[in-house]
Amino acid sequence: MTYVSLAAAEASTLDVGNTAWMLTSAALVLLMTPGLALFYGGMNRSKSVLNMMMMSFGALGVVGVIYVLWGFSMSFGPNSIGGFFANPLDLFGLNGAINDKAGDPILWSVGNIPTAVFAGFQLTFAVITVALISGALSDRVKFSTWLVFSGIWVTLVYFPLAHMVWGGGKLSAAGWFGKLAADGSTEYGPIDFAGGTVVHINAGMAGLVLAVLVGKRVGFGKVPMRPHNVPLTMLGAGILWFGWFGFNAGSELGADGVAALAWINTAAATCAAILGWLVVEKIRDGHATSIGAASGVVAGLVAITPACAALSPVGSLVLGAVAGGLCAFAVGLKYKLGYDDSLDVVGVHLVAGLWGTIGIGLLATDTGLFYGSGWRQLGIQTAVALSAVLFTAVMTTVIALALKAVMGWRIAEDDEVAGIDQAEHAESGYDFGAFGGGSRFGHAPAGSTPLSREPAEEVNA
């Protein structure tokens, strides 16, 4: 994404085609958060499926409200504060960003679309980023603390990083690692077309910090914690993939050739990532699993997100295949390193986000090392990725520790064992009693063997 001040577009003419495409793209990306709820919900145990889904819907509510009030202004407002964030009061409540004094829509100069459409599109990005983090915290945190965290984190971490990368701040071409030509165009600079740093590295690093600070689930590494509904997870993966075309192709802010390239690269990388993940599973475990295929979808989508307009379709196949295989290995690190990233936010989003962002320096057709353009783009991409990791790690640690002291993160151990759905929401995802079988807390019937990413030695411990 390359974004400029909305003031520069006020005299432009509305592009109806681009506006229609961006309204569609915004709706597609909004669908991703319910899709994520299904994806995460199916991978959870039955006694906590509702809480997992509610964490996504809760993020949707909190972040959606905040984005309208001050989020858009902090991310893309006209007055940058040190290149780290924009003044949250300039466009508070989107005042001054919708219509001019004559009642005509104020346009965003890239794509000549109404600024309101651009703001709505960006709102959906903020929502899905926060919702992604929840997968690292399954089964064990207070819903109230999660909602408060969502509001604070999106304000202090997401909005500033969005400004730094996409709003002309310190991690853009106008910042530390880029250079603008005399006419204001980018001579060279970081590439993050649709959110490798802002969305995936950001969410993945936050998930790692919270997984460490909040602590492990009761029984982690000793008790089987298998997905309770694999078809639900696969449905969620399909919805995520569908919505992701709005995420990536929509980031061009127009219906043109670049959007078409982003679309085909998104499809290609994701298909390759499925195969990459399944090959690793087959060689390592002897089985290619449904959960692996669904996870490969997400790994490929994450990796291609920052790179989808910079690579060729063949380069996208390479990027996706590596992402799938790499993440298939990475999701097992939590057992070796001892952190409980419940649904592999770190193993998929952080790892694939880093690979996709840094891989641009190798595979970009204009500036990549493999295309004879030297090391500069690779160095820039690495520096930006590490900057995002450091910023998110520090800020998330401060927020998490403050909330731990003030509100506390963990529910009672007895409530966690019995099921967080009942403890936090007074609901159950399934009423097994109506069918004369199962458990009051919805545990899988004895003898069932749903698929799991957990290694055999952990499951059988």
C-alpha positions as CSV (number, residue, x, y, z in Angstrom):
1,M,0.0,0.0,0.0
2,T,1.1,3.5,-0.8
3,Y,-1.1,6.1,0.9
4,V,-1.0,9.9,0.8
5,S,-3.0,12.7,2.5
6,L,-6.7,12.8,1.8
7,A,-6.4,16.6,1.3
8,A,-4.5,16.0,-2.0
9,A,-7.5,14.3,-3.4
10,E,-10.3,16.8,-2.8
11,A,-10.3,18.1,-6.3
12,S,-10.2,14.7,-8.0
13,T,-13.1,12.9,-9.7
14,L,-14.7,9.9,-8.0
15,D,-13.8,6.6,-9.7
16,V,-17.0,4.6,-9.5
17,G,-15.3,1.3,-10.6
18,N,-12.6,1.5,-7.9
19,T,-15.2,2.5,-5.3
20,A,-17.3,-0.5,-6.1
21,W,-14.3,-2.8,-5.9
22,M,-13.2,-1.4,-2.6
23,L,-16.6,-1.7,-1.1
24,T,-16.6,-5.3,-2.1
25,S,-13.0,-5.8,-0.8
26,A,-13.9,-4.2,2.6
27,A,-16.9,-6.6,2.9
28,L,-14.6,-9.6,2.0
29,V,-12.1,-8.6,4.7
30,L,-14.8,-8.1,7.3
31,L,-15.9,-11.7,6.6
32,M,-12.5,-12.9,7.5
33,T,-13.0,-12.3,11.2
34,P,-16.1,-14.6,11.5
35,G,-14.1,-17.0,9.3
36,L,-11.2,-16.9,11.8
37,A,-13.7,-17.6,14.6
38,L,-14.7,-20.8,12.8
39,F,-11.1,-21.7,12.1
40,Y,-10.0,-21.2,15.7
41,G,-13.2,-22.6,17.2
42,G,-12.9,-25.9,15.4
43,M,-9.3,-26.3,16.6
44,N,-10.3,-25.8,20.2
45,R,-11.8,-28.4,22.6
46,S,-15.6,-28.5,22.7
47,K,-15.8,-27.0,26.2
48,S,-14.1,-23.8,25.1
49,V,-15.3,-23.3,21.5
50,L,-17.7,-20.4,22.2
51,N,-15.1,-18.5,24.2
52,M,-12.7,-18.8,21.3
53,M,-15.2,-17.5,18.8
54,M,-16.3,-14.8,21.2
55,M,-12.7,-13.5,21.4
56,S,-12.9,-12.8,17.6
57,F,-16.4,-11.2,17.9
58,G,-15.3,-9.2,20.9
59,A,-12.4,-7.8,19.0
60,L,-14.7,-6.9,16.2
61,G,-16.9,-4.9,18.5
62,V,-14.1,-3.1,20.4
63,V,-11.8,-2.3,17.5
64,G,-14.6,-1.3,15.2
65,V,-15.8,1.4,17.6
66,I,-12.3,2.6,18.4
67,Y,-11.2,2.8,14.8
68,V,-14.1,5.1,13.9
69,L,-13.3,7.3,16.9
70,W,-9.5,7.7,16.8
71,G,-8.0,4.8,15.0
72,F,-8.2,6.1,11.4
73,S,-6.9,9.5,12.6
74,M,-3.9,7.9,14.4
75,S,-3.1,5.7,11.4
76,F,-3.6,8.1,8.5
77,G,-4.3,11.5,9.8
78,P,-2.7,14.6,8.2
79,N,-0.3,15.5,11.1
80,S,2.3,12.9,12.0
81,I,3.9,13.0,15.4
82,G,7.5,12.2,15.0
83,G,6.8,9.6,12.3
84,F,5.4,7.2,14.9
85,F,1.7,8.0,14.9
86,A,-0.7,10.7,13.6
87,N,-2.7,13.1,15.8
88,P,-5.7,11.1,17.1
89,L,-7.9,14.3,17.3
90,D,-7.5,15.6,13.8
91,L,-10.1,13.2,12.3
92,F,-11.7,12.1,15.5
93,G,-15.0,10.3,14.7
94,L,-14.0,10.6,11.1
95,N,-15.0,14.3,11.3
96,G,-13.4,16.0,8.3
97,A,-12.9,12.8,6.4
98,I,-16.4,12.1,5.0
99,N,-17.9,15.1,3.1
100,D,-16.7,18.6,2.3
101,K,-18.6,21.8,3.0
102,A,-20.6,21.3,-0.2
103,G,-21.7,17.9,0.9
104,D,-19.6,16.0,-1.7
105,P,-17.5,13.1,-0.6
106,I,-13.9,13.8,0.3
107,L,-11.7,11.5,-1.9
108,W,-8.6,9.5,-1.1
109,S,-6.1,10.3,-3.8
110,V,-5.0,6.7,-4.4
111,G,-7.8,5.2,-6.4
112,N,-10.0,8.3,-6.1
113,I,-12.3,6.5,-3.8
114,P,-14.3,8.1,-0.9
115,T,-12.1,8.4,2.2
116,A,-15.0,6.8,4.0
117,V,-14.5,3.6,1.9
118,F,-10.8,3.6,2.6
119,A,-11.4,4.1,6.3
120,G,-13.9,1.1,6.3
121,F,-11.4,-1.0,4.5
122,Q,-8.7,-0.2,7.0
123,L,-11.1,-0.8,9.9
124,T,-11.4,-4.4,8.8
125,F,-7.6,-4.8,8.9
126,A,-7.3,-3.6,12.4
127,V,-10.1,-5.9,13.6
128,I,-8.6,-9.1,12.0
129,T,-5.1,-8.3,13.4
130,V,-6.4,-8.2,17.0
131,A,-8.5,-11.2,16.5
132,L,-5.5,-13.2,15.3
133,I,-3.8,-12.8,18.6
134,S,-6.6,-14.6,20.5
135,G,-5.4,-18.0,19.1
136,A,-2.4,-17.9,21.4
137,L,-4.6,-17.6,24.5
138,S,-7.2,-20.4,24.1
139,D,-9.0,-21.7,27.2
140,R,-7.6,-19.6,30.0
141,V,-8.0,-15.9,30.0
142,K,-10.7,-13.6,31.3
143,F,-13.0,-12.3,28.6
144,S,-13.1,-8.9,30.2
145,T,-9.3,-8.6,30.3
146,W,-9.2,-9.7,26.6
147,L,-11.6,-6.9,25.6
148,V,-9.6,-4.2,27.6
149,F,-6.4,-5.5,26.1
150,S,-7.9,-5.3,22.6
151,G,-8.7,-1.7,23.0
152,I,-5.3,-0.7,24.5
153,W,-3.2,-2.8,22.2
154,V,-4.8,-1.6,19.0
155,T,-4.3,2.0,20.1
156,L,-0.8,1.7,21.3
157,V,0.6,-0.9,19.0
158,Y,-1.5,-1.4,15.8
159,F,-2.3,2.2,14.9
160,P,1.3,3.4,15.4
161,L,2.7,0.6,13.3
162,A,0.1,1.1,10.6
163,H,1.2,4.8,10.5
164,M,4.9,3.9,10.5
165,V,4.5,1.5,7.6
166,W,1.6,2.8,5.5
167,G,1.0,6.3,6.7
168,G,4.4,7.8,5.7
169,G,6.1,7.2,9.1
170,K,9.4,5.8,10.1
171,L,9.1,2.4,8.4
172,S,7.9,3.7,5.1
173,A,9.9,4.9,2.1
174,A,9.9,8.3,3.7
175,G,11.4,7.0,6.9
176,W,14.5,5.2,8.2
177,F,15.0,2.6,5.5
178,G,13.8,4.3,2.3
179,K,14.5,7.1,0.0
180,L,12.1,9.4,-2.0
181,A,13.0,10.9,-5.3
182,A,12.8,14.7,-6.0
183,D,9.3,14.3,-7.3
184,G,8.1,12.5,-4.2
185,S,8.1,9.0,-5.7
186,T,9.8,6.1,-4.0
187,E,13.3,5.6,-5.2
188,Y,13.7,2.6,-2.9
189,G,12.1,1.6,0.4
190,P,10.4,-1.1,2.3
191,I,7.7,-3.2,0.6
192,D,4.7,-4.3,2.6
193,F,1.8,-4.4,0.2
194,A,-1.0,-5.7,2.5
195,G,0.3,-6.3,6.0
196,G,3.3,-8.6,6.6
197,T,4.6,-6.3,9.3
198,V,1.4,-4.4,10.3
199,V,-0.8,-7.5,10.6
200,H,1.1,-10.8,10.8
201,I,4.4,-10.1,12.4
202,N,2.5,-7.7,14.7
203,A,-0.1,-10.3,15.7
204,G,2.4,-13.2,15.9
205,M,4.8,-11.4,18.1
206,A,2.0,-10.2,20.4
207,G,0.8,-13.8,20.6
208,L,4.2,-15.0,21.6
209,V,4.6,-12.4,24.4
210,L,1.1,-13.1,25.8
211,A,1.6,-16.9,25.6
212,V,4.8,-16.5,27.7
213,L,3.4,-14.0,30.2
214,V,-0.1,-15.5,30.7
215,G,1.3,-19.0,31.0
216,K,0.4,-22.5,29.9
217,R,-3.0,-24.1,29.9
218,V,-3.7,-26.6,32.7
219,G,-2.4,-29.9,31.5
220,F,-0.4,-28.5,28.5
221,G,2.0,-31.3,27.3
222,K,0.3,-33.9,29.5
223,V,-3.4,-33.9,28.5
224,P,-4.6,-34.3,24.9
225,M,-5.9,-31.0,23.6
226,R,-7.1,-32.1,20.2
227,P,-9.3,-30.1,17.8
228,H,-13.0,-31.0,18.5
229,N,-14.4,-30.2,15.0
230,V,-12.0,-30.4,12.1
231,P,-14.7,-29.7,9.4
232,L,-15.4,-26.4,11.2
233,T,-11.7,-25.5,11.0
234,M,-11.6,-26.3,7.3
235,L,-14.7,-24.2,6.7
236,G,-13.1,-21.4,8.5
237,A,-9.9,-21.8,6.4
238,G,-12.0,-21.6,3.2
239,I,-13.8,-18.4,4.3
240,L,-10.4,-16.9,5.3
241,W,-9.0,-17.7,1.8
242,F,-12.1,-16.2,0.1
243,G,-11.9,-13.0,2.2
244,W,-8.1,-12.8,1.7
245,F,-8.6,-11.8,-2.0
246,G,-10.1,-8.6,-0.7
247,F,-7.3,-8.3,1.8
248,N,-4.5,-8.5,-0.8
249,A,-6.0,-7.5,-4.2
250,G,-8.0,-4.8,-2.5
251,S,-4.8,-3.2,-1.1
252,E,-4.1,-1.8,-4.5
253,L,-7.2,0.5,-3.9
254,G,-8.2,0.0,-7.5
255,A,-9.4,-2.5,-10.0
256,D,-6.4,-2.7,-12.3
257,G,-3.5,-4.9,-13.4
258,V,-1.7,-4.7,-10.0
259,A,-4.8,-6.0,-8.3
260,A,-5.0,-8.8,-10.8
261,L,-1.4,-9.8,-10.1
262,A,-2.0,-9.7,-6.3
263,W,-5.0,-11.9,-6.8
264,I,-3.2,-14.6,-8.9
265,N,-0.2,-14.5,-6.6
266,T,-2.4,-15.0,-3.6
267,A,-4.0,-18.0,-5.1
268,A,-0.7,-19.5,-6.3
269,A,1.2,-19.1,-3.1
270,T,-1.6,-20.6,-1.0
271,C,-2.0,-23.6,-3.2
272,A,1.8,-24.2,-3.0
273,A,1.8,-23.8,0.8
274,I,-0.9,-26.5,1.2
275,L,1.4,-28.9,-0.7
276,G,4.5,-27.7,1.2
277,W,2.8,-28.4,4.6
278,L,1.4,-31.8,3.6
279,V,4.8,-33.0,2.2
280,V,6.5,-32.2,5.5
281,E,3.7,-34.0,7.4
282,K,3.8,-37.0,5.2
283,I,7.6,-37.4,5.5
284,R,7.8,-36.6,9.2
285,D,4.6,-38.2,10.6
286,G,3.5,-40.6,7.8
287,H,0.1,-38.8,7.4
288,A,-1.2,-35.8,5.5
289,T,-3.9,-34.3,7.7
290,S,-6.9,-32.1,7.2
291,I,-5.7,-29.7,9.9
292,G,-2.4,-29.6,8.0
293,A,-4.1,-28.6,4.8
294,A,-6.1,-25.9,6.5
295,S,-3.0,-24.6,8.3
296,G,-1.1,-24.6,5.0
297,V,-3.8,-22.4,3.5
298,V,-3.2,-19.8,6.3
299,A,0.6,-20.1,6.1
300,G,0.5,-19.4,2.4
301,L,-1.9,-16.5,2.7
302,V,0.2,-14.9,5.5
303,A,3.5,-15.2,3.5
304,I,2.2,-13.8,0.3
305,T,0.4,-10.8,2.0
306,P,3.3,-8.4,2.0
307,A,4.7,-9.7,-1.3
308,C,1.7,-10.2,-3.6
309,A,2.3,-7.2,-5.8
310,A,6.1,-7.6,-6.0
311,L,6.5,-11.2,-7.1
312,S,5.9,-13.1,-10.3
313,P,3.4,-16.0,-10.1
314,V,6.3,-18.5,-10.2
315,G,8.1,-16.6,-7.4
316,S,4.8,-16.8,-5.4
317,L,4.8,-20.5,-5.8
318,V,8.3,-20.7,-4.3
319,L,7.4,-18.3,-1.5
320,G,4.2,-20.3,-0.7
321,A,5.9,-23.8,-0.8
322,V,8.6,-22.6,1.6
323,A,6.1,-21.0,3.9
324,G,4.0,-24.2,4.1
325,G,7.0,-26.4,4.9
326,L,8.6,-23.9,7.3
327,C,5.4,-23.4,9.3
328,A,4.8,-27.2,9.5
329,F,8.1,-27.4,11.3
330,A,7.6,-24.2,13.3
331,V,4.4,-25.2,15.0
332,G,6.2,-27.9,17.0
333,L,8.6,-25.4,18.5
334,K,6.3,-24.7,21.4
335,Y,6.7,-28.2,22.8
336,K,10.5,-27.9,22.6
337,L,10.7,-24.3,24.0
338,G,7.9,-24.7,26.5
339,Y,5.5,-21.9,25.6
340,D,1.8,-22.6,25.1
341,D,0.8,-20.9,21.8
342,S,-2.6,-22.7,21.8
343,L,-3.5,-22.5,18.1
344,D,-0.1,-21.7,16.6
345,V,-0.3,-17.9,16.1
346,V,3.5,-17.8,16.5
347,G,4.2,-20.9,14.3
348,V,2.1,-19.6,11.5
349,H,1.6,-15.9,11.6
350,L,5.0,-14.8,13.0
351,V,7.0,-17.3,11.1
352,A,5.2,-16.9,7.7
353,G,5.0,-13.2,8.2
354,L,8.7,-12.9,8.7
355,W,9.4,-15.2,5.8
356,G,7.0,-13.3,3.5
357,T,8.4,-9.9,4.4
358,I,12.1,-10.9,4.2
359,G,11.5,-13.2,1.1
360,I,10.6,-10.1,-0.9
361,G,14.3,-9.1,-0.7
362,L,15.0,-12.4,-2.5
363,L,12.1,-12.8,-4.9
364,A,10.8,-9.3,-5.9
365,T,11.0,-9.1,-9.7
366,D,12.3,-5.5,-9.7
367,T,14.5,-5.3,-6.6
368,G,15.1,-8.9,-5.4
369,L,18.5,-10.5,-4.9
370,F,17.6,-13.5,-7.1
371,Y,16.8,-11.1,-10.0
372,G,20.2,-9.5,-10.0
373,S,19.3,-6.4,-8.0
374,G,21.8,-6.8,-5.1
375,W,21.4,-7.0,-1.4
376,R,19.7,-3.6,-0.6
377,Q,16.1,-4.7,-0.7
378,L,16.9,-7.8,1.4
379,G,18.6,-5.6,4.0
380,I,15.7,-3.2,4.1
381,Q,13.1,-5.9,4.4
382,T,15.1,-7.6,7.2
383,A,15.5,-4.3,9.1
384,V,11.8,-3.4,8.9
385,A,10.8,-6.9,10.0
386,L,13.1,-6.8,13.0
387,S,12.0,-3.3,13.9
388,A,8.3,-4.4,13.9
389,V,9.2,-7.4,16.1
390,L,11.1,-5.2,18.6
391,F,8.4,-2.6,18.7
392,T,5.6,-5.1,19.2
393,A,7.5,-7.1,21.8
394,V,8.2,-4.2,24.0
395,M,4.8,-2.5,23.8
396,T,2.9,-5.8,24.2
397,T,5.0,-6.7,27.3
398,V,4.2,-3.4,28.9
399,I,0.5,-3.7,28.2
400,A,0.2,-7.3,29.3
401,L,2.1,-6.7,32.6
402,A,0.0,-3.7,33.4
403,L,-3.3,-5.7,32.8
404,K,-1.9,-8.6,34.8
405,A,-1.4,-6.3,37.8
406,V,-4.7,-4.4,37.5
407,M,-7.2,-7.0,36.2
408,G,-5.5,-10.3,36.1
409,W,-5.4,-12.6,33.0
410,R,-6.3,-16.1,34.2
411,I,-9.6,-17.6,35.1
412,A,-9.7,-19.9,38.1
413,E,-8.1,-23.3,37.5
414,D,-11.3,-25.1,38.3
415,D,-13.2,-23.1,35.7
416,E,-10.5,-23.8,33.2
417,V,-10.7,-27.5,33.8
418,A,-14.5,-27.5,33.7
419,G,-14.7,-25.3,30.6
420,I,-14.3,-21.6,30.0
421,D,-17.5,-21.4,28.0
422,Q,-19.6,-22.1,31.2
423,A,-17.4,-20.0,33.4
424,E,-17.2,-16.9,31.2
425,H,-20.4,-17.0,29.1
426,A,-22.8,-19.4,30.9
427,E,-23.2,-21.3,27.6
428,S,-22.2,-24.5,26.0
429,G,-21.4,-25.0,22.3
430,Y,-23.1,-28.4,22.3
431,D,-25.9,-29.9,24.3
432,F,-24.9,-33.6,24.3
433,G,-27.4,-34.3,27.1
434,A,-30.3,-33.9,24.6
435,F,-29.0,-36.9,22.7
436,G,-28.4,-39.1,25.7
437,G,-24.7,-39.2,25.5
438,G,-21.4,-37.4,25.9
439,S,-20.4,-35.2,28.8
440,R,-22.0,-32.2,30.4
441,F,-18.9,-30.2,29.5
442,G,-18.8,-31.5,25.9
443,H,-15.7,-33.6,26.0
444,A,-15.2,-35.9,23.0
445,P,-16.7,-39.4,23.6
446,A,-14.3,-42.1,24.8
447,G,-12.3,-43.7,22.1
448,S,-12.6,-40.8,19.6
449,T,-9.3,-39.7,18.0
450,P,-9.7,-36.3,16.4
451,L,-6.7,-35.0,14.5
452,S,-4.1,-33.0,16.3
453,R,-0.9,-31.2,15.6
454,E,0.5,-32.4,18.9
455,P,3.3,-34.9,18.6
456,A,2.6,-38.4,19.8
457,E,4.8,-38.3,22.8
458,E,3.0,-35.2,24.0
459,V,-0.5,-36.6,23.4
460,N,0.3,-39.8,25.2
461,A,2.2,-38.3,28.1
